[in-house]
């Protein structure tokens, strides 16, 4: 590849092009055109499709694959092109990428158009004889995620394109590129609690039934729960009250209804359904009901060959020894783990979801070299 072509295909230039495509979740259209335009010239078959209906769809997804010789291994990159809304107060326009002081600014620079750009740069000169490489890219990771990666997994199963290993490019690094990879994630369940009462005048409480009293007792019992003490790989599960409401604007009325919402982040000692059932039993004891939505189960990719290959690639390019962690929130790895072993690794997360989101240009190029190393090593792994 000529120097001019190589510079054009640098991770920083590819990231610049992706950031310039506004793609607030759910992303469709131009940003996928841009990525397809990067992958097709590299020999990838690109499949794009819409999934789902309103209100959480339709969602655009992209699966791209370049098959190696029969019998070779299949390594997949996964990620998302959608971004959170930029908000106000940016120094420069969030979708007009700009380099200042060796930093590339723009919404998605870190989470995670920068990583996707590094993936593309990483595979451009991996020989086809090395094996099969694919990209699993959704436009709805930052949103409800009902019709994104789940629909891509269905497509891959239908086609028989199941990877041996999958790397998700979420921004996992903390203080410097390479200091952390994610080998698992906690599960997440949100639970809506409701208690019915009897409305009445506060001066005549015997003629009413205050649901707030019941709700407070319910929340007190739930707040006192010790779910576990953590495990070798996971911190202790935690339950947080995220909303309380009774919708009563009047000072002299006992309300007829009170509600609350919980969020539980849990480790692999539990399932979402077990926790939902436990909360529902406590709610029932206090005269209430509970409705749960499980957004992901806890999982762990046992440290082994895959994590060792990635750690070696990181050490070779940065000199950093990565920490293997399960901290943080959820990601689409919670779905991909049903397809193949999955690990997450990407840029520093210091500015993700913030105004003036930015990535060091040097980190983009280093990440591309790390991704190339782990791609080649994983395709040759047994």
Secondary structure, 3 states (H helix, E strand, C coil): CCHHHHHHCCHHHHHHHHHCCCCECCCCCHHHHHHHHHHHHHCCEEEEEEECCCCCCCEEEEEEEECCCCCCCEEEEEEECCECCCCCCCCCCCCCCEEECCEEECCCCCCCHHHHHHHHHHHCCCCHHHCEEEEEEECCCCCCCCCCHHHHHHHHHHHCCCCCEEEECCCCECCCCCCEEECEECEEEEEEEEEECECEEHHHHHHCECHHHHHHHHHHHHHCCCCCCCCCCCCCCEEEEEEEECCCCCCCEECCEEEEEEEEEECCCCCHHHHHHHHHHHHHHCCEEEEEEEEECCEECCCCHHHHHHHHHHHHHHCCCCEEECCCCCCCHHHHCCCCEEEECCCECCCCCCCCCEEEHHHHHHHHHHHHHHHHHHHHCC
